[in-house]
Amino acid sequence: MSYILHIAIILQIYIILALSLNVKTGFTGLLSLCQAAFYGTGAYVVTILMVNHNFNFLTALFMAIVFNVFINGVLISLFATRLRNLYFTLASLAFQIIFFGVIYNWQGLTQGSYGITGIPKPTVFGIEFSSHILFFVITSFFTVTTLAFFHFFPKSPLCRMLQCVRDDEVWMVALGKNPAYFKFIGISISAVFASIAGGLYATYMSYIDPTCFTLDESILILTIILIGGTGNIIGPISGAILYVLLPEFLRFVNLPDALAANVRMIIYAMILLLIIRLKPNGLFGRFEIKG
């Protein structure tokens, strides 16, 4: 039972992460390689506030969201206003590398490569969510809230403006709208939900270090939405489900122990390549990402 709950918790964290990146990439058209930086910022701010300053979980999470929006969101928005397509992607790659360098080398704050241990479990209204079943409950609450937001968000006028930025930025300027403002809004919404995912991950694992938030993680999150599809809600969710559950199903394939891990990854990669070949926009994608 604990194993199933563990998989369900990880799945929900990745669903929130995938939906957060979908705002930037699927709705706003910004192909980003720094989502792990947003994710990691949320995790580290929540961790530092809870471990070093005895903040409760909800307050620490709120502070992480504010910090992420007004620091990372502003920095990435500056790139977004001046750079487009591949150039923005390269700038986001640079931002991800800088973020990793900061958390790896700022040992006085982040403990560097040693990481931070002993992260307390969330306590809300006197209830400590320490067991798998209780943590599944709090993760489900944030996941359902995220899904509810993204159920209504695509129908909103704001989302239509983000889609205008994605589809034809010049036409938007001709209408007298400021694309830079809407890019900042899209990036900020992405930062909010990435912070939530980071805070949940840190308190669930009770340990974080820089290797949790590398460029590889950013590429992985991007891969999830590319496989599922962007520009809607079902695509990122299906991509996250495929990423988390497919390797678990492959565990039931009887393979020699010495080869099992590598063969599973080969099978997983082949399935992903097949999906990309047959469905280049993703399983449920509506928008073709332009690099």
Backbone bond lengths (Angstrom), bond angles and torsions (degrees), N, CA, C in turn:
res aa  C-N    CA-C-N  psi(-1)  N-CA   C-N-CA  omega(-1)  CA-C   N-CA-C  phi
1 M - - - 1.464 - - 1.527 111.35 -
2 S 1.343 116.94 -41.33 1.461 120.85 179.18 1.519 111.24 -62.34
3 Y 1.347 115.59 -36.87 1.460 120.10 179.65 1.531 110.50 -64.41
4 I 1.316 117.63 -43.83 1.462 121.87 179.48 1.526 110.42 -64.10
5 L 1.335 116.71 -42.35 1.461 120.24 178.67 1.528 111.08 -65.12
6 H 1.335 116.39 -38.07 1.465 120.16 177.58 1.528 110.48 -60.66
7 I 1.323 117.15 -47.36 1.466 121.19 178.60 1.523 110.53 -61.45
8 A 1.332 116.90 -40.56 1.464 120.66 -179.40 1.526 111.22 -65.42
9 I 1.331 117.57 -38.92 1.463 121.15 179.31 1.524 110.41 -66.28
10 I 1.326 116.83 -47.58 1.466 120.87 179.02 1.533 110.36 -60.83
11 L 1.334 116.26 -41.15 1.462 120.76 178.94 1.527 110.64 -60.03
12 Q 1.316 117.01 -44.43 1.467 119.78 -178.24 1.529 111.52 -66.57
13 I 1.326 117.42 -36.83 1.467 120.28 177.01 1.523 110.05 -62.80
14 Y 1.332 116.85 -41.63 1.463 119.56 -179.53 1.530 112.13 -73.39
15 I 1.311 117.64 -28.31 1.468 119.58 173.88 1.527 109.90 -64.28
16 I 1.326 117.25 -44.58 1.463 120.85 177.89 1.522 110.05 -62.71
17 L 1.336 117.11 -43.03 1.461 121.34 179.08 1.526 111.54 -61.95
18 A 1.319 116.61 -46.04 1.464 120.47 -178.39 1.524 110.97 -63.50
19 L 1.326 116.72 -41.60 1.464 119.71 179.22 1.529 110.74 -67.42
20 S 1.328 116.79 -33.76 1.466 119.04 178.68 1.524 110.97 -65.25
21 L 1.328 117.32 -43.57 1.466 119.79 178.74 1.524 111.12 -69.18
22 N 1.323 117.27 -30.05 1.459 120.88 -179.31 1.529 111.95 -62.61
23 V 1.333 117.27 -28.78 1.461 119.44 176.81 1.525 109.83 -63.27
24 K 1.344 115.89 -44.91 1.460 120.17 -179.02 1.518 111.73 -71.51
25 T 1.314 115.96 -47.97 1.466 120.29 -171.12 1.518 112.59 -89.67
26 G 1.314 117.51 -47.19 1.455 120.63 -175.44 1.509 114.01 -76.89
27 F 1.341 117.10 -41.22 1.463 120.47 -176.17 1.526 112.87 -94.18
28 T 1.348 116.76 -37.46 1.466 119.81 -175.98 1.518 112.60 -98.23
29 G 1.339 117.36 -16.14 1.463 120.51 176.38 1.512 114.73 80.42
30 L 1.336 117.64 22.48 1.461 122.01 179.47 1.524 109.40 -102.96
31 L 1.321 116.82 105.93 1.462 121.41 -179.48 1.527 108.41 -76.22
32 S 1.322 116.34 105.40 1.464 121.80 -170.15 1.523 111.41 -110.79
33 L 1.340 114.85 139.07 1.463 121.75 175.16 1.527 111.00 -116.27
34 C 1.320 117.04 28.58 1.464 119.10 -179.00 1.528 112.14 -129.41
35 Q 1.337 117.74 23.35 1.460 118.45 -178.76 1.522 112.00 -65.36
36 A 1.329 117.41 -30.07 1.469 119.66 177.04 1.517 111.06 -65.07
37 A 1.340 117.37 -26.36 1.474 120.15 176.32 1.526 110.08 -67.87
38 F 1.326 117.87 -42.25 1.467 121.45 175.40 1.528 110.08 -64.11
39 Y 1.295 115.59 -45.94 1.467 123.48 178.99 1.530 109.93 -59.04
40 G 1.340 116.28 -48.70 1.457 121.05 -178.79 1.516 112.87 -68.01
41 T 1.331 117.33 -35.73 1.465 120.07 177.09 1.514 110.56 -60.84
42 G 1.339 116.31 -44.68 1.459 119.72 177.01 1.515 111.66 -59.83
43 A 1.336 116.41 -43.75 1.459 120.73 -178.99 1.525 111.59 -64.77
44 Y 1.327 116.95 -45.23 1.470 120.34 -176.57 1.523 112.24 -71.25
45 V 1.328 117.96 -40.26 1.468 119.32 179.58 1.524 110.18 -64.75
46 V 1.329 117.71 -45.63 1.467 121.00 177.22 1.527 110.09 -59.83
47 T 1.315 117.16 -45.16 1.464 121.27 -177.71 1.523 111.87 -63.67
48 I 1.319 116.85 -49.15 1.472 120.55 -177.53 1.525 111.23 -63.28
49 L 1.327 116.75 -41.56 1.461 119.73 179.85 1.532 111.47 -67.40
50 M 1.313 117.30 -38.09 1.470 119.88 -178.89 1.521 111.78 -76.46
51 V 1.336 117.67 -41.13 1.468 120.90 -175.58 1.521 111.74 -79.71
52 N 1.328 117.11 -45.39 1.466 120.47 -173.13 1.522 114.12 -91.60
53 H 1.345 116.90 -24.92 1.462 118.93 -173.35 1.530 112.78 -125.10
54 N 1.328 117.37 7.10 1.469 122.83 173.82 1.530 113.65 58.01
55 F 1.333 116.77 33.00 1.457 119.83 173.29 1.524 109.34 -71.26
56 N 1.340 116.34 150.37 1.467 117.94 170.77 1.524 109.23 -78.21
57 F 1.316 115.82 166.78 1.466 120.59 -171.01 1.524 112.13 -62.12
58 L 1.324 118.25 -47.81 1.461 120.33 -175.26 1.523 111.95 -64.98
59 T 1.328 116.94 -39.69 1.466 120.13 177.95 1.521 110.55 -66.20
60 A 1.337 116.00 -43.96 1.466 120.20 179.07 1.524 110.78 -62.81
61 L 1.324 116.89 -39.24 1.461 120.57 179.37 1.522 110.64 -66.46
62 F 1.324 117.02 -41.01 1.468 120.23 177.54 1.528 110.74 -62.08
63 M 1.331 116.84 -43.77 1.463 120.60 179.03 1.533 110.94 -64.33
64 A 1.330 116.70 -36.66 1.469 120.52 178.07 1.523 110.66 -64.24
65 I 1.330 116.92 -41.07 1.462 120.95 178.52 1.527 110.39 -62.98
66 V 1.332 116.62 -46.48 1.470 120.85 179.98 1.524 110.49 -61.36
67 F 1.323 116.65 -46.30 1.466 120.88 -179.85 1.524 110.70 -61.75
68 N 1.316 116.29 -44.91 1.469 120.77 -177.97 1.525 111.57 -62.55
69 V 1.317 116.33 -42.17 1.460 120.28 -177.76 1.524 111.14 -68.61
70 F 1.326 116.47 -45.30 1.463 119.60 -171.30 1.527 113.90 -90.29
71 I 1.310 117.85 -7.56 1.466 119.96 174.11 1.531 109.53 -109.70
72 N 1.321 116.89 -68.92 1.466 120.02 -178.80 1.523 111.68 -65.32
73 G 1.334 116.27 -42.64 1.461 119.14 -178.80 1.517 112.34 -60.14
74 V 1.332 116.63 -43.22 1.462 120.48 179.84 1.524 110.77 -66.27
75 L 1.333 117.59 -43.38 1.459 120.94 -178.61 1.528 111.33 -62.63
76 I 1.324 116.94 -46.81 1.458 119.96 179.90 1.526 110.66 -67.60
77 S 1.332 117.29 -33.68 1.464 120.22 177.93 1.522 111.18 -64.45
78 L 1.330 117.27 -34.85 1.463 120.23 176.66 1.524 110.84 -61.99
79 F 1.343 116.31 -39.94 1.458 119.74 174.39 1.524 110.53 -64.00
80 A 1.336 115.50 -44.15 1.464 120.63 -173.41 1.521 112.10 -64.67
81 T 1.342 117.43 -31.64 1.458 119.63 -177.95 1.524 112.17 -75.92
82 R 1.316 117.10 -22.64 1.463 120.57 -175.32 1.521 113.70 -108.68
83 L 1.315 116.74 -18.91 1.461 121.05 -175.39 1.516 110.18 -125.04
84 R 1.325 116.48 148.66 1.461 120.86 -179.50 1.516 109.92 -133.43
85 N 1.334 114.97 155.77 1.459 123.65 174.39 1.530 111.95 52.68
86 L 1.315 117.63 -125.77 1.458 121.10 -173.67 1.523 112.31 -60.77
87 Y 1.334 117.82 -33.70 1.455 120.57 -177.99 1.533 110.91 -66.93
88 F 1.331 116.51 -38.32 1.462 119.23 175.49 1.523 110.01 -65.50
89 T 1.324 116.98 -40.78 1.464 120.70 179.14 1.525 111.01 -59.85
90 L 1.324 117.00 -43.17 1.462 120.65 178.33 1.530 110.85 -65.09
91 A 1.332 116.76 -37.97 1.467 119.70 177.52 1.527 111.04 -65.34
92 S 1.324 116.73 -39.82 1.467 119.93 178.10 1.527 111.03 -66.41
93 L 1.332 116.39 -34.51 1.462 120.82 174.92 1.530 110.53 -61.73
94 A 1.329 116.12 -44.27 1.461 120.46 178.03 1.529 110.93 -62.20
95 F 1.337 117.04 -40.62 1.461 121.24 179.19 1.526 110.65 -62.81
96 Q 1.327 116.73 -40.28 1.458 120.42 178.31 1.531 111.10 -62.65
97 I 1.318 116.96 -42.93 1.462 121.19 179.77 1.529 110.65 -65.14
98 I 1.337 116.97 -40.41 1.467 120.70 177.67 1.521 110.31 -63.45
99 F 1.309 116.99 -43.80 1.468 120.78 179.28 1.518 110.74 -58.53
100 F 1.316 117.02 -47.36 1.470 120.09 179.98 1.527 110.74 -61.73
101 G 1.331 116.48 -41.50 1.460 119.50 178.89 1.517 112.47 -61.98
102 V 1.326 117.02 -38.27 1.467 121.04 -179.75 1.525 110.87 -66.29
103 I 1.337 117.47 -51.30 1.468 118.64 -176.07 1.531 112.01 -71.82
104 Y 1.334 116.75 -22.29 1.463 119.50 178.95 1.528 111.42 -78.69
105 N 1.325 116.67 -34.30 1.462 120.29 -173.25 1.525 114.44 -101.70
106 W 1.326 118.63 -17.96 1.465 121.04 179.71 1.530 108.74 -84.07
107 Q 1.316 116.09 71.49 1.459 121.30 -171.97 1.520 113.13 -66.74
108 G 1.332 117.08 -29.96 1.456 119.14 179.54 1.514 113.28 -63.52
109 L 1.313 116.93 -26.47 1.468 121.10 -178.34 1.517 112.47 -104.14
110 T 1.335 116.94 -44.42 1.469 120.94 -172.92 1.529 113.98 -105.68
111 Q 1.329 117.42 -2.44 1.472 122.76 -175.54 1.529 112.36 66.40
112 G 1.319 117.41 10.19 1.452 121.61 174.65 1.514 113.58 54.99
113 S 1.326 115.63 -136.16 1.467 121.22 -176.80 1.521 112.74 -68.33
114 Y 1.337 117.83 -16.65 1.468 120.11 179.25 1.527 111.82 -73.65
115 G 1.316 115.94 -24.90 1.456 119.72 -179.42 1.520 112.01 76.00
116 I 1.307 115.81 178.26 1.467 122.92 -179.77 1.527 108.39 -115.10
117 T 1.304 116.13 124.88 1.466 121.53 -178.90 1.530 109.85 -108.31
118 G 1.314 114.55 171.78 1.459 120.48 174.51 1.512 114.23 67.57
119 I 1.334 117.26 31.29 1.469 120.26 178.28 1.527 108.01 -70.16
120 P 1.318 117.90 123.59 1.469 119.51 -176.72 1.525 112.29 -69.52
121 K 1.314 115.04 154.05 1.460 120.54 175.10 1.530 109.82 -73.77
122 P 1.330 116.99 154.56 1.471 119.29 179.08 1.521 111.57 -62.10
123 T 1.318 115.70 139.49 1.463 122.02 173.68 1.524 107.50 -124.86
124 V 1.326 116.37 117.49 1.463 121.90 -177.63 1.518 108.54 -126.85
125 F 1.342 116.61 124.22 1.466 122.44 -178.69 1.530 111.29 53.42
126 G 1.329 115.80 39.91 1.463 120.97 176.57 1.511 114.91 80.89
127 I 1.328 117.58 -1.22 1.465 121.33 179.58 1.522 108.94 -100.07
128 E 1.335 116.92 121.79 1.460 120.90 177.77 1.523 109.05 -92.54
129 F 1.323 116.45 120.50 1.460 121.73 -176.64 1.535 109.00 -88.09
130 S 1.320 114.96 70.64 1.463 120.72 -172.06 1.521 113.71 -96.35
131 S 1.320 117.86 -29.39 1.461 120.24 -179.26 1.523 110.41 -85.51
132 H 1.336 116.11 165.47 1.466 120.20 179.48 1.523 111.31 -60.54
133 I 1.320 116.18 -42.97 1.462 118.97 -175.74 1.528 110.74 -67.80
134 L 1.336 117.76 -39.41 1.454 120.21 179.19 1.528 111.03 -70.25
135 F 1.337 116.72 -39.33 1.465 118.19 178.71 1.523 110.03 -68.00
136 F 1.313 117.51 -33.32 1.463 120.40 174.97 1.528 110.21 -61.45
137 V 1.320 116.96 -36.31 1.466 120.91 179.35 1.524 110.82 -64.43
138 I 1.351 117.14 -48.14 1.469 118.86 -178.17 1.523 111.31 -69.39
139 T 1.332 117.16 -35.13 1.469 119.57 176.41 1.516 110.40 -66.24
140 S 1.327 116.64 -39.62 1.465 120.89 178.19 1.519 111.03 -63.06
141 F 1.330 116.55 -37.89 1.469 119.64 178.69 1.527 110.51 -60.27
142 F 1.331 116.74 -48.20 1.463 119.70 -179.20 1.529 111.30 -68.64
143 T 1.328 117.04 -34.05 1.465 119.83 179.50 1.527 110.75 -68.26
144 V 1.329 116.21 -44.99 1.466 120.08 178.79 1.530 110.53 -63.26
145 T 1.332 117.04 -40.28 1.461 120.70 177.20 1.526 110.55 -61.79
146 T 1.330 116.33 -42.69 1.465 121.13 178.36 1.522 110.99 -63.33
147 L 1.327 116.01 -45.23 1.469 120.16 179.56 1.532 111.07 -63.33
148 A 1.325 116.40 -38.85 1.467 119.65 178.80 1.526 110.28 -63.47
149 F 1.330 116.08 -42.29 1.466 119.46 178.77 1.520 110.84 -61.46
150 F 1.335 116.27 -46.92 1.461 119.29 -176.17 1.522 112.53 -78.15
151 H 1.320 117.80 -10.64 1.464 119.69 172.28 1.529 110.30 -71.94
152 F 1.332 116.21 -39.57 1.468 120.69 -178.04 1.524 112.49 -92.20
153 F 1.327 117.39 -25.22 1.460 120.91 -174.19 1.532 113.00 -58.48
154 P 1.349 120.95 -45.75 1.469 119.91 -178.77 1.521 114.19 -61.19
155 K 1.328 117.42 -18.59 1.462 120.73 -179.56 1.529 112.22 -91.72
156 S 1.317 116.82 -2.43 1.461 120.59 -174.07 1.526 111.51 -85.77
157 P 1.345 117.86 154.72 1.475 120.93 175.06 1.530 112.10 -59.79
158 L 1.343 117.62 -34.18 1.470 120.60 179.01 1.519 110.88 -61.45
159 C 1.318 116.69 -43.85 1.465 119.73 179.92 1.526 110.73 -63.74
160 R 1.317 116.97 -37.22 1.466 119.83 178.40 1.529 110.81 -64.74
161 M 1.323 116.75 -34.33 1.459 119.65 176.85 1.535 110.66 -68.80
162 L 1.327 116.47 -38.68 1.467 119.67 176.20 1.525 110.54 -63.18
163 Q 1.314 116.68 -38.87 1.457 120.59 178.00 1.525 111.34 -67.29
164 C 1.323 116.69 -31.44 1.468 119.66 174.73 1.526 110.47 -65.07
165 V 1.334 116.73 -41.26 1.462 120.65 176.26 1.526 109.72 -59.87
166 R 1.303 116.06 -41.97 1.475 121.44 -179.40 1.519 112.19 -66.13
167 D 1.329 116.95 -44.25 1.464 120.42 -170.52 1.523 114.09 -85.20
168 D 1.332 117.21 -38.80 1.468 119.17 -176.69 1.520 109.36 -159.89
169 E 1.320 115.33 88.38 1.461 120.73 -177.18 1.528 111.42 -66.67
170 V 1.331 117.34 -35.84 1.469 120.88 -179.83 1.523 110.68 -64.17
171 W 1.322 115.73 -43.05 1.464 120.25 178.76 1.525 110.89 -62.16
172 M 1.332 115.95 -36.04 1.464 120.09 178.94 1.528 111.10 -65.75
173 V 1.328 116.20 -40.84 1.470 120.21 176.87 1.523 110.13 -62.98
174 A 1.331 116.27 -38.93 1.467 120.58 179.70 1.523 111.46 -63.04
175 L 1.327 117.06 -26.20 1.459 120.98 177.98 1.524 112.23 -83.65
176 G 1.337 116.47 -2.11 1.454 119.97 178.64 1.513 114.23 88.34
177 K 1.325 117.55 12.93 1.458 121.93 178.02 1.530 110.23 -94.26
178 N 1.324 115.84 154.36 1.459 121.47 -179.19 1.531 110.05 -101.61
179 P 1.325 119.29 103.73 1.470 120.92 -178.94 1.524 112.79 -59.61
180 A 1.346 117.90 -33.42 1.463 121.23 -178.31 1.530 110.96 -60.33
181 Y 1.314 116.56 -39.31 1.470 120.69 179.70 1.525 110.75 -63.49
182 F 1.319 117.00 -45.18 1.460 119.94 -177.51 1.532 111.84 -73.19
183 K 1.337 116.73 -29.65 1.458 119.00 173.03 1.518 110.57 -63.66
184 F 1.327 116.12 -41.97 1.470 119.76 177.80 1.521 110.84 -62.22
185 I 1.335 116.84 -41.34 1.466 120.22 179.10 1.531 110.17 -62.31
186 G 1.340 117.61 -45.99 1.459 120.99 179.32 1.518 112.29 -61.69
187 I 1.329 116.26 -43.98 1.466 120.44 179.19 1.530 110.38 -65.54
188 S 1.319 117.26 -37.90 1.465 121.13 -179.56 1.523 111.40 -66.10
189 I 1.333 116.74 -43.15 1.470 119.58 176.99 1.520 109.90 -61.11
190 S 1.322 116.49 -41.27 1.461 120.91 177.34 1.527 110.77 -60.17
191 A 1.335 116.99 -41.82 1.464 121.60 -179.34 1.527 111.42 -65.12
192 V 1.326 117.24 -36.62 1.469 120.98 -179.90 1.522 110.63 -59.11
193 F 1.319 116.91 -51.06 1.459 119.74 -175.13 1.532 111.86 -76.32
194 A 1.329 117.48 -29.60 1.463 119.47 173.92 1.521 110.43 -65.10
195 S 1.333 117.32 -36.44 1.465 121.64 177.06 1.528 110.86 -63.30
196 I 1.324 116.40 -41.82 1.466 120.21 178.33 1.523 110.25 -61.51
197 A 1.325 116.81 -46.07 1.463 120.53 178.73 1.527 110.92 -61.17
198 G 1.343 117.09 -42.18 1.455 120.85 179.54 1.518 112.46 -64.06
199 G 1.328 116.56 -43.33 1.461 120.16 178.61 1.522 112.05 -63.39
200 L 1.323 117.17 -41.51 1.473 120.80 178.10 1.526 110.88 -65.28
201 Y 1.333 116.41 -42.58 1.465 119.89 -178.98 1.525 110.84 -63.03
202 A 1.329 116.84 -46.58 1.465 120.48 -176.91 1.526 111.26 -62.03
203 T 1.326 117.19 -45.99 1.462 119.63 -177.49 1.525 111.94 -74.11
204 Y 1.310 117.56 -25.71 1.467 119.63 176.74 1.526 111.28 -73.99
205 M 1.327 116.74 -46.65 1.458 120.25 -177.04 1.527 112.20 -78.17
206 S 1.333 117.77 -22.69 1.470 123.70 -177.96 1.528 112.63 63.99
207 Y 1.309 116.80 12.41 1.467 121.35 178.66 1.522 108.77 -159.73
208 I 1.326 115.84 134.60 1.459 120.22 172.87 1.520 108.89 -137.39
209 D 1.321 115.71 151.78 1.456 121.89 171.81 1.522 108.14 -147.44
210 P 1.334 118.51 170.23 1.473 119.95 -174.94 1.525 114.81 -58.29
211 T 1.325 118.09 -26.69 1.468 119.57 -178.03 1.526 112.95 -68.37
212 C 1.320 116.93 -13.01 1.474 120.21 177.15 1.525 111.79 -75.87
213 F 1.349 117.29 -16.38 1.465 120.34 -169.96 1.525 110.87 -133.11
214 T 1.295 115.91 48.40 1.463 122.05 -177.58 1.529 111.09 -89.36
215 L 1.326 114.81 178.48 1.465 120.76 174.05 1.524 110.72 -59.24
216 D 1.322 116.91 -36.22 1.471 120.19 177.97 1.525 111.27 -56.90
217 E 1.338 116.32 -39.15 1.464 120.03 179.45 1.525 110.64 -67.67
218 S 1.336 117.37 -39.28 1.466 120.18 176.96 1.525 110.97 -62.18
219 I 1.340 115.78 -43.14 1.469 120.08 178.78 1.523 110.01 -64.18
220 L 1.327 116.78 -38.88 1.461 120.85 178.74 1.528 111.31 -61.93
221 I 1.331 117.20 -45.99 1.467 120.47 179.66 1.520 110.41 -62.94
222 L 1.330 116.27 -40.68 1.462 119.90 177.39 1.524 110.86 -64.57
223 T 1.328 116.56 -39.75 1.469 120.63 178.42 1.524 111.23 -60.85
224 I 1.322 116.06 -38.95 1.466 120.52 -179.91 1.526 110.89 -57.97
225 I 1.338 117.06 -46.43 1.466 117.91 -177.33 1.529 111.30 -78.39
226 L 1.324 117.91 -25.80 1.461 119.34 175.89 1.522 110.64 -68.01
227 I 1.315 116.55 -37.74 1.464 120.59 -179.88 1.526 110.61 -72.26
228 G 1.324 116.70 -45.63 1.464 119.42 -178.90 1.511 113.01 -74.88
229 G 1.333 116.03 -31.99 1.457 120.58 -176.66 1.521 110.85 110.70
230 T 1.322 116.32 152.16 1.458 121.22 -176.68 1.527 110.74 -117.50
231 G 1.329 114.68 170.64 1.458 120.40 176.17 1.509 114.53 84.77
232 N 1.331 117.71 4.92 1.456 121.47 175.70 1.523 108.45 -149.96
233 I 1.314 117.62 -175.67 1.464 120.57 -176.64 1.525 112.14 -93.73
234 I 1.329 117.44 -32.19 1.459 120.36 -174.92 1.527 112.26 -72.39
235 G 1.338 117.40 -30.64 1.457 120.44 -178.00 1.517 113.04 -61.47
236 P 1.337 119.65 -56.66 1.462 120.36 178.58 1.525 113.48 -59.86
237 I 1.337 116.71 -36.41 1.464 119.46 179.21 1.518 110.66 -64.96
238 S 1.331 116.88 -45.66 1.470 120.29 -179.79 1.525 110.65 -65.54
239 G 1.338 117.48 -36.75 1.462 120.25 177.14 1.509 112.13 -63.85
240 A 1.336 116.77 -41.75 1.464 120.60 178.50 1.525 111.08 -65.79
241 I 1.320 116.20 -41.36 1.470 119.54 178.52 1.520 110.44 -62.37
242 L 1.319 116.45 -43.91 1.460 120.59 -179.90 1.523 110.79 -62.85
243 Y 1.337 116.43 -44.02 1.471 119.86 -177.99 1.527 111.72 -64.81
244 V 1.323 117.56 -43.00 1.465 120.57 -174.50 1.526 112.16 -80.17
245 L 1.333 116.70 -42.16 1.464 119.59 -170.82 1.527 113.98 -88.55
246 L 1.337 118.06 -32.39 1.457 119.50 -176.77 1.534 112.65 -58.85
247 P 1.345 119.84 -47.60 1.471 118.28 176.97 1.522 112.99 -61.18
248 E 1.347 116.71 -31.26 1.474 119.09 178.84 1.524 110.79 -69.50
249 F 1.332 117.11 -38.30 1.463 119.82 176.72 1.529 110.71 -65.40
250 L 1.329 116.25 -35.61 1.462 119.94 -179.12 1.521 111.96 -68.60
251 R 1.332 117.26 -15.51 1.462 119.68 176.22 1.525 111.60 -64.89
252 F 1.342 116.17 -22.98 1.462 119.77 -178.36 1.529 111.89 -82.88
253 V 1.351 116.75 -5.18 1.459 119.95 174.15 1.522 108.32 -76.64
254 N 1.316 116.64 123.36 1.460 120.68 -176.66 1.522 110.45 -72.45
255 L 1.320 115.38 106.83 1.458 122.00 179.92 1.522 109.23 -131.56
256 P 1.329 117.32 151.83 1.467 119.66 175.52 1.531 110.17 -59.34
257 D 1.321 116.53 142.57 1.457 120.97 -175.41 1.530 112.19 -57.97
258 A 1.322 116.88 -35.68 1.463 120.41 -176.76 1.531 111.66 -68.80
259 L 1.344 116.74 -24.74 1.461 120.36 -176.07 1.522 113.13 -108.96
260 A 1.326 116.72 -12.00 1.463 120.60 -168.44 1.528 113.03 -55.65
261 A 1.335 116.90 -51.34 1.467 119.78 -174.68 1.523 111.62 -61.66
262 N 1.340 117.21 -45.85 1.465 120.61 -177.80 1.519 111.63 -68.80
263 V 1.328 117.04 -40.59 1.462 120.10 -179.18 1.523 110.54 -66.91
264 R 1.323 116.63 -38.80 1.465 119.52 177.45 1.523 110.86 -60.28
265 M 1.326 116.54 -42.73 1.461 120.25 179.68 1.527 111.17 -66.25
266 I 1.330 117.13 -36.17 1.464 120.52 177.80 1.534 110.17 -65.74
267 I 1.330 116.11 -45.29 1.467 120.49 178.88 1.528 109.88 -62.16
268 Y 1.333 116.05 -44.00 1.461 121.54 179.45 1.527 110.59 -60.26
269 A 1.335 116.87 -45.73 1.463 120.90 -179.99 1.526 111.56 -64.40
270 M 1.331 117.28 -38.84 1.464 120.63 179.52 1.530 111.35 -64.81
271 I 1.337 115.71 -39.69 1.462 119.48 178.27 1.530 110.45 -64.49
272 L 1.330 115.92 -41.28 1.459 120.05 178.81 1.527 111.34 -64.43
273 L 1.333 116.92 -42.02 1.463 120.39 177.76 1.524 111.37 -62.29
274 L 1.330 115.82 -38.03 1.463 120.26 178.24 1.519 111.13 -63.83
275 I 1.330 116.37 -41.47 1.462 120.41 178.28 1.522 110.54 -62.88
276 I 1.346 116.09 -45.16 1.463 120.35 -179.22 1.528 111.24 -63.63
277 R 1.337 115.55 -36.88 1.476 119.49 -179.51 1.519 111.33 -68.49
278 L 1.319 117.07 -43.07 1.462 120.47 -175.41 1.524 112.79 -86.03
279 K 1.334 116.42 -29.40 1.473 121.26 -178.47 1.525 108.85 -130.12
280 P 1.334 118.20 77.14 1.467 120.85 -173.91 1.522 114.36 -61.33
281 N 1.327 118.40 -22.83 1.462 121.05 177.14 1.520 112.50 -92.72
282 G 1.328 116.91 8.31 1.460 121.07 -176.16 1.516 111.05 95.23
283 L 1.318 115.04 168.69 1.466 120.17 -176.46 1.529 111.38 -60.02
284 F 1.341 116.73 -41.77 1.461 119.84 -176.44 1.529 111.41 -129.79
285 G 1.324 116.61 26.14 1.456 120.25 -174.35 1.506 114.40 -73.29
286 R 1.318 115.64 144.78 1.467 122.31 176.01 1.519 111.77 -111.44
287 F 1.312 116.52 -13.78 1.451 120.69 -172.56 1.522 109.64 -128.73
288 E 1.325 115.85 130.46 1.455 120.61 176.00 1.528 109.71 -87.76
289 I 1.330 115.43 116.60 1.452 120.15 -177.09 1.509 110.30 -68.94
290 K 1.316 116.67 133.92 1.450 122.14 -179.98 1.507 108.97 -106.00
291 G 1.338 116.60 116.57 1.467 119.78 -178.64 1.510 110.94 -85.81
